[in-house]
Amino acid sequence: MAFTPSKDHKRREREQKKLDKRMARDAAKAEKKVADEAAALVAEAEAAEKARWDALTPEEQEFELLLKEEEKEKEEKEG
């Protein structure tokens, strides 16, 4: 005689599938929230840097660019 799963067993399997799907959805939402928060922080930092850059005079901007170039050269020599 063949064994057939009970209706209760099938119901538990369906409920477990639903629970697994719900947990996967919740995990995806949490990951998306973390990614959105990180993107917001990066955007905020970029906006602050742009505002600082815009507040500089053209001479100060040129000096900043020269400093960045020198730092890159030092990194290339060291690394």
N, C-alpha and C positions, 0 to 999 in steps of 0.2 A: 504494500500500500504506500502510495506517495505521500510525502509530507507537504502540506500547504500551510503557509504562515497564517496566523490568526488575523482577524480584522484589527484587533488591538495592536498587534505588532506592526501592521501596515500603517495604522494611525500614528504610532510613535515615530515611524520612519518619516512620514510626511511632516510631522511637527518638527523633527530634527532638521530636515531640509530647510524648512521655513526659518528656524532659528539660525542655521548656518548662513543663510542668505542675509538675514537681518544683521548678524554680526559682521559680515563682510561689508555691507552697506555702511554700517556705523564706523568701521575701521577706515573705509575710504573717505567718509566725511571728515573724520578726525585728521587724516593725512592732508586733505585739501585745506582744512582750516589752518594747519601748521604752515603749509606752503604759502597760503595767502598772507598770513601774518609775517612770514619771512620776506615775502615780496614787498609788503607794505613798509617794513623797516628799511629795506634797500632803497625803495623809492623815496622815503623820507630823508635818508642820508644823502642821496643824490640831489634832492631838492635843496637841502641845506648847503651842500657844497656849491651848487650852482648859484645860490643866493650870495654866498660868500665871494664867489668868483666875480659876480656881477658888481659887487660893492667895491672891488679893487679898481684902482686907476689903471690905465693902459701900461704905465711903467711898471707897476707892481705885478700885473699879469705877466709881462715879459720876464720879469725877474723870477717869478714862480716857475715858468716854463723852463728857464735855464737851470734852476735848481733840480727840477724833475729829470732833465736830461743828464745832469751830472750824477744824480743818484742811480740812474739806469746804467751809466758807464761804469760806476763803481761796482754795481751788482754783477755786471758782465765780466769784469776783471776778477772779482772774487769767486763767482760761481761758474 
